[in-house]
């Protein structure tokens, strides 16, 4: 089995694949203070809960937007699973051209999402990831990443609102019944959910106009993709497993047949 690890600013996502089938997936909070032993113990415990033996893992791949954790997770894979992981970065074969000013500035997670989305849905395409940041990737008809946009993340925006005011409480991010809130909680929920729905809808509209593709397909992934997709019609597909599936595909095309 192949372990795919996506290190994000907020969470680390794990996916264990048997062939092309995702057997198990789970996430833990990203914590810069954790050691490789702490991450290793956590993953061994999770495997035990899921009924998976660590010895069943014979390969791993990591994408990361937190470089300071790369060595920690690489060391964890070597010490606890006995595998040296592939790390998504310069020199890795992706089959995905980046037509931007500096390809080194493009986050590994964006590349992984693009690779999976093109493979599953074709091009041209807009890929939106509702993560710590909200990213919009624009892929042209040749399957090339030509740029995009980065907006604040939904949870981060809520935290900023709460921490920057004296009386606003932390609330669950869910869709209220009306955009006209009747109390503080529903006022905040309306502002966050419907506000981000408007942001996404307008950016997608602008991208389609600039690309001269009014029906350009949109794929959304990330924790809040379903909530936003219910509010706007421009999102064609919600795919919560996009990043993990992209990692598995990159592992396959960068690994000799006898080691898969």
C-alpha beads as a LAMMPS data file, in Angstrom:
LAMMPS data file: protein, C-alpha beads

260 atoms
259 bonds

1 atom types
1 bond types

-500.0 500.0 xlo xhi
-500.0 500.0 ylo yhi
-500.0 500.0 zlo zhi

Masses

1 110.0

Atoms # bond

1 1 1 0.000 0.000 0.000
2 1 1 1.048 3.584 -0.657
3 1 1 0.794 6.321 1.966
4 1 1 0.038 9.805 0.642
5 1 1 0.678 12.745 2.989
6 1 1 -0.452 16.314 2.369
7 1 1 1.096 18.747 4.873
8 1 1 -1.049 21.866 5.087
9 1 1 -0.865 24.915 7.296
10 1 1 -3.806 23.758 9.415
11 1 1 -4.023 19.984 8.963
12 1 1 -1.966 17.072 7.726
13 1 1 -4.025 14.719 5.570
14 1 1 -3.116 11.053 5.233
15 1 1 -4.458 8.648 2.626
16 1 1 -3.561 4.963 2.314
17 1 1 -4.068 3.497 -1.154
18 1 1 -4.256 -0.118 -2.222
19 1 1 -3.848 0.110 -5.970
20 1 1 -6.071 3.020 -7.013
21 1 1 -8.502 2.449 -4.138
22 1 1 -8.314 4.732 -1.107
23 1 1 -8.492 2.322 1.824
24 1 1 -8.393 4.804 4.683
25 1 1 -7.947 8.536 5.153
26 1 1 -7.613 10.715 8.224
27 1 1 -6.163 14.034 9.314
28 1 1 -4.306 15.460 12.276
29 1 1 -3.627 19.053 13.263
30 1 1 -0.414 20.540 11.911
31 1 1 1.890 21.135 14.867
32 1 1 5.407 22.458 14.343
33 1 1 6.403 21.382 17.846
34 1 1 5.671 17.695 17.340
35 1 1 8.606 15.378 16.806
36 1 1 8.851 12.593 14.251
37 1 1 8.251 10.140 17.108
38 1 1 5.008 11.880 18.064
39 1 1 3.782 11.849 14.459
40 1 1 4.940 8.255 14.123
41 1 1 3.093 7.142 17.253
42 1 1 -0.062 8.871 16.042
43 1 1 0.011 7.169 12.650
44 1 1 0.734 3.733 14.128
45 1 1 -2.189 4.176 16.529
46 1 1 -4.482 5.200 13.664
47 1 1 -3.379 2.205 11.597
48 1 1 -4.210 -0.037 14.559
49 1 1 -7.698 1.466 14.831
50 1 1 -8.233 0.893 11.099
51 1 1 -6.852 -2.648 11.222
52 1 1 -3.829 -1.940 8.997
53 1 1 -0.323 -3.241 9.644
54 1 1 2.502 -0.697 9.170
55 1 1 4.415 -3.389 7.273
56 1 1 1.754 -3.203 4.540
57 1 1 3.089 0.232 3.526
58 1 1 5.782 -0.100 0.867
59 1 1 5.897 3.446 -0.470
60 1 1 5.028 7.039 0.436
61 1 1 4.794 10.489 -1.093
62 1 1 4.609 13.900 0.598
63 1 1 3.424 17.307 -0.564
64 1 1 3.971 20.202 1.772
65 1 1 3.397 23.931 2.174
66 1 1 5.186 23.844 5.547
67 1 1 8.875 23.235 4.664
68 1 1 9.959 23.101 8.311
69 1 1 7.931 19.894 8.747
70 1 1 9.281 18.093 5.697
71 1 1 12.221 16.447 7.433
72 1 1 10.083 15.511 10.436
73 1 1 7.590 13.600 8.292
74 1 1 10.304 12.097 6.095
75 1 1 12.078 10.828 9.205
76 1 1 8.774 9.498 10.554
77 1 1 8.187 7.497 7.365
78 1 1 11.685 6.017 7.493
79 1 1 11.643 5.187 11.201
80 1 1 8.089 3.920 11.648
81 1 1 7.159 2.593 8.206
82 1 1 10.542 1.686 6.736
83 1 1 10.043 3.707 3.546
84 1 1 11.796 6.738 2.048
85 1 1 9.055 9.038 0.781
86 1 1 9.022 10.933 -2.487
87 1 1 8.676 14.678 -1.853
88 1 1 6.790 16.815 -4.354
89 1 1 9.157 19.534 -5.493
90 1 1 11.645 20.601 -8.145
91 1 1 12.727 17.761 -10.381
92 1 1 9.666 15.591 -9.791
93 1 1 7.943 14.433 -12.968
94 1 1 4.389 15.820 -13.037
95 1 1 3.531 16.262 -16.718
96 1 1 2.122 19.658 -15.720
97 1 1 3.593 22.835 -17.207
98 1 1 3.581 26.011 -15.106
99 1 1 3.318 29.129 -17.251
100 1 1 3.898 31.695 -14.504
101 1 1 6.616 34.204 -13.613
102 1 1 8.347 31.909 -11.100
103 1 1 7.327 28.254 -10.926
104 1 1 9.108 27.925 -7.579
105 1 1 6.450 30.128 -5.988
106 1 1 3.641 27.691 -6.814
107 1 1 2.666 25.611 -3.783
108 1 1 3.019 21.843 -4.011
109 1 1 -0.636 21.398 -3.071
110 1 1 -1.753 23.485 -6.046
111 1 1 0.316 21.375 -8.436
112 1 1 -1.022 18.141 -6.957
113 1 1 -4.626 19.365 -7.198
114 1 1 -4.123 20.391 -10.826
115 1 1 -2.631 17.044 -11.821
116 1 1 -5.550 15.145 -10.296
117 1 1 -8.202 17.501 -11.690
118 1 1 -6.856 17.372 -15.248
119 1 1 -6.674 13.584 -15.105
120 1 1 -10.233 13.251 -13.773
121 1 1 -12.081 16.115 -15.457
122 1 1 -9.959 17.287 -18.386
123 1 1 -8.941 20.818 -19.359
124 1 1 -9.568 23.760 -19.441
125 1 1 -10.507 23.988 -15.808
126 1 1 -10.668 26.147 -12.682
127 1 1 -9.608 24.360 -9.494
128 1 1 -10.598 25.940 -6.174
129 1 1 -9.168 24.711 -2.881
130 1 1 -10.939 25.856 0.277
131 1 1 -8.072 25.395 2.695
132 1 1 -6.163 27.686 5.041
133 1 1 -6.144 29.988 2.020
134 1 1 -8.722 29.897 -0.770
135 1 1 -6.814 29.280 -3.992
136 1 1 -8.035 29.494 -7.584
137 1 1 -5.968 27.648 -10.186
138 1 1 -6.567 28.392 -13.864
139 1 1 -5.695 25.618 -16.310
140 1 1 -5.846 26.319 -20.032
141 1 1 -6.950 24.008 -22.830
142 1 1 -3.404 22.584 -23.090
143 1 1 -3.481 21.505 -19.439
144 1 1 -1.042 24.241 -18.380
145 1 1 -1.283 26.193 -15.120
146 1 1 -1.346 29.826 -16.223
147 1 1 -1.954 31.503 -12.853
148 1 1 -4.838 32.182 -10.533
149 1 1 -5.821 33.971 -7.371
150 1 1 -5.345 33.544 -3.637
151 1 1 -7.943 34.811 -1.157
152 1 1 -8.162 34.433 2.628
153 1 1 -9.383 31.112 3.964
154 1 1 -12.844 30.796 5.466
155 1 1 -11.769 29.683 8.922
156 1 1 -8.947 32.205 9.047
157 1 1 -11.350 34.989 8.139
158 1 1 -13.656 33.984 10.961
159 1 1 -10.759 33.853 13.427
160 1 1 -9.630 37.298 12.321
161 1 1 -13.149 38.650 12.836
162 1 1 -13.362 37.164 16.326
163 1 1 -9.877 38.148 17.473
164 1 1 -10.212 41.673 16.138
165 1 1 -13.442 42.470 17.974
166 1 1 -14.325 42.554 21.651
167 1 1 -17.797 41.051 21.629
168 1 1 -18.082 38.678 18.674
169 1 1 -18.009 34.985 19.673
170 1 1 -16.601 31.980 17.875
171 1 1 -19.364 30.267 15.901
172 1 1 -19.736 27.115 13.841
173 1 1 -19.281 27.685 10.119
174 1 1 -22.610 26.571 8.710
175 1 1 -25.252 28.031 6.438
176 1 1 -27.957 30.019 8.215
177 1 1 -31.560 29.887 7.055
178 1 1 -31.516 33.495 5.913
179 1 1 -28.974 36.087 4.857
180 1 1 -30.753 38.407 7.287
181 1 1 -29.450 37.173 10.623
182 1 1 -31.609 37.602 13.728
183 1 1 -28.827 37.218 16.277
184 1 1 -25.062 37.581 16.494
185 1 1 -24.394 33.962 15.525
186 1 1 -26.551 33.973 12.390
187 1 1 -25.279 37.434 11.439
188 1 1 -21.716 36.109 11.464
189 1 1 -22.627 32.888 9.668
190 1 1 -24.441 34.843 6.963
191 1 1 -21.476 37.151 6.471
192 1 1 -18.945 34.329 6.254
193 1 1 -20.875 31.782 4.150
194 1 1 -22.737 34.100 1.783
195 1 1 -19.797 36.500 1.662
196 1 1 -17.443 33.764 0.486
197 1 1 -20.056 32.442 -1.933
198 1 1 -20.145 35.899 -3.485
199 1 1 -16.353 36.134 -3.568
200 1 1 -16.020 32.759 -5.282
201 1 1 -18.821 33.434 -7.749
202 1 1 -17.344 36.775 -8.813
203 1 1 -13.778 35.502 -9.219
204 1 1 -15.000 32.545 -11.280
205 1 1 -17.062 34.930 -13.429
206 1 1 -14.006 37.137 -14.028
207 1 1 -11.767 34.164 -14.882
208 1 1 -14.306 32.806 -17.369
209 1 1 -14.623 36.252 -18.964
210 1 1 -10.856 36.700 -19.313
211 1 1 -10.462 33.170 -20.676
212 1 1 -13.409 33.722 -23.067
213 1 1 -14.835 30.439 -21.791
214 1 1 -18.248 31.148 -20.237
215 1 1 -18.802 27.472 -19.439
216 1 1 -15.307 26.717 -18.112
217 1 1 -15.689 23.877 -15.607
218 1 1 -14.981 24.418 -11.939
219 1 1 -13.783 21.764 -9.487
220 1 1 -13.752 22.513 -5.756
221 1 1 -11.938 20.697 -2.981
222 1 1 -11.086 21.356 0.656
223 1 1 -12.971 21.409 3.915
224 1 1 -15.607 24.031 3.103
225 1 1 -16.142 23.208 -0.573
226 1 1 -19.527 21.578 -0.032
227 1 1 -20.908 24.473 2.011
228 1 1 -19.996 27.039 -0.652
229 1 1 -21.002 24.816 -3.581
230 1 1 -24.549 24.609 -2.214
231 1 1 -24.862 28.396 -2.481
232 1 1 -23.596 29.028 -6.015
233 1 1 -24.203 27.296 -9.323
234 1 1 -20.773 27.856 -10.880
235 1 1 -19.093 24.911 -9.095
236 1 1 -19.534 21.813 -11.261
237 1 1 -17.788 19.199 -9.108
238 1 1 -16.930 18.890 -5.415
239 1 1 -14.060 16.446 -4.942
240 1 1 -12.817 16.194 -1.365
241 1 1 -10.213 13.532 -2.271
242 1 1 -8.555 15.479 -5.073
243 1 1 -5.222 16.142 -3.332
244 1 1 -4.727 12.589 -2.082
245 1 1 -5.597 11.139 -5.501
246 1 1 -3.171 13.549 -7.145
247 1 1 -0.415 12.410 -4.806
248 1 1 -1.078 8.759 -5.623
249 1 1 -0.906 9.514 -9.349
250 1 1 2.394 11.384 -8.932
251 1 1 3.787 8.480 -6.925
252 1 1 2.865 6.087 -9.739
253 1 1 4.470 8.093 -12.541
254 1 1 7.671 8.637 -10.544
255 1 1 8.134 5.027 -9.379
256 1 1 9.455 2.075 -11.404
257 1 1 6.898 -0.665 -12.044
258 1 1 8.688 -3.192 -9.847
259 1 1 8.467 -0.867 -6.817
260 1 1 4.787 0.115 -7.030

Bonds

1 1 1 2
2 1 2 3
3 1 3 4
4 1 4 5
5 1 5 6
6 1 6 7
7 1 7 8
8 1 8 9
9 1 9 10
10 1 10 11
11 1 11 12
12 1 12 13
13 1 13 14
14 1 14 15
15 1 15 16
16 1 16 17
17 1 17 18
18 1 18 19
19 1 19 20
20 1 20 21
21 1 21 22
22 1 22 23
23 1 23 24
24 1 24 25
25 1 25 26
26 1 26 27
27 1 27 28
28 1 28 29
29 1 29 30
30 1 30 31
31 1 31 32
32 1 32 33
33 1 33 34
34 1 34 35
35 1 35 36
36 1 36 37
37 1 37 38
38 1 38 39
39 1 39 40
40 1 40 41
41 1 41 42
42 1 42 43
43 1 43 44
44 1 44 45
45 1 45 46
46 1 46 47
47 1 47 48
48 1 48 49
49 1 49 50
50 1 50 51
51 1 51 52
52 1 52 53
53 1 53 54
54 1 54 55
55 1 55 56
56 1 56 57
57 1 57 58
58 1 58 59
59 1 59 60
60 1 60 61
61 1 61 62
62 1 62 63
63 1 63 64
64 1 64 65
65 1 65 66
66 1 66 67
67 1 67 68
68 1 68 69
69 1 69 70
70 1 70 71
71 1 71 72
72 1 72 73
73 1 73 74
74 1 74 75
75 1 75 76
76 1 76 77
77 1 77 78
78 1 78 79
79 1 79 80
80 1 80 81
81 1 81 82
82 1 82 83
83 1 83 84
84 1 84 85
85 1 85 86
86 1 86 87
87 1 87 88
88 1 88 89
89 1 89 90
90 1 90 91
91 1 91 92
92 1 92 93
93 1 93 94
94 1 94 95
95 1 95 96
96 1 96 97
97 1 97 98
98 1 98 99
99 1 99 100
100 1 100 101
101 1 101 102
102 1 102 103
103 1 103 104
104 1 104 105
105 1 105 106
106 1 106 107
107 1 107 108
108 1 108 109
109 1 109 110
110 1 110 111
111 1 111 112
112 1 112 113
113 1 113 114
114 1 114 115
115 1 115 116
116 1 116 117
117 1 117 118
118 1 118 119
119 1 119 120
120 1 120 121
121 1 121 122
122 1 122 123
123 1 123 124
124 1 124 125
125 1 125 126
126 1 126 127
127 1 127 128
128 1 128 129
129 1 129 130
130 1 130 131
131 1 131 132
132 1 132 133
133 1 133 134
134 1 134 135
135 1 135 136
136 1 136 137
137 1 137 138
138 1 138 139
139 1 139 140
140 1 140 141
141 1 141 142
142 1 142 143
143 1 143 144
144 1 144 145
145 1 145 146
146 1 146 147
147 1 147 148
148 1 148 149
149 1 149 150
150 1 150 151
151 1 151 152
152 1 152 153
153 1 153 154
154 1 154 155
155 1 155 156
156 1 156 157
157 1 157 158
158 1 158 159
159 1 159 160
160 1 160 161
161 1 161 162
162 1 162 163
163 1 163 164
164 1 164 165
165 1 165 166
166 1 166 167
167 1 167 168
168 1 168 169
169 1 169 170
170 1 170 171
171 1 171 172
172 1 172 173
173 1 173 174
174 1 174 175
175 1 175 176
176 1 176 177
177 1 177 178
178 1 178 179
179 1 179 180
180 1 180 181
181 1 181 182
182 1 182 183
183 1 183 184
184 1 184 185
185 1 185 186
186 1 186 187
187 1 187 188
188 1 188 189
189 1 189 190
190 1 190 191
191 1 191 192
192 1 192 193
193 1 193 194
194 1 194 195
195 1 195 196
196 1 196 197
197 1 197 198
198 1 198 199
199 1 199 200
200 1 200 201
201 1 201 202
202 1 202 203
203 1 203 204
204 1 204 205
205 1 205 206
206 1 206 207
207 1 207 208
208 1 208 209
209 1 209 210
210 1 210 211
211 1 211 212
212 1 212 213
213 1 213 214
214 1 214 215
215 1 215 216
216 1 216 217
217 1 217 218
218 1 218 219
219 1 219 220
220 1 220 221
221 1 221 222
222 1 222 223
223 1 223 224
224 1 224 225
225 1 225 226
226 1 226 227
227 1 227 228
228 1 228 229
229 1 229 230
230 1 230 231
231 1 231 232
232 1 232 233
233 1 233 234
234 1 234 235
235 1 235 236
236 1 236 237
237 1 237 238
238 1 238 239
239 1 239 240
240 1 240 241
241 1 241 242
242 1 242 243
243 1 243 244
244 1 244 245
245 1 245 246
246 1 246 247
247 1 247 248
248 1 248 249
249 1 249 250
250 1 250 251
251 1 251 252
252 1 252 253
253 1 253 254
254 1 254 255
255 1 255 256
256 1 256 257
257 1 257 258
258 1 258 259
259 1 259 260
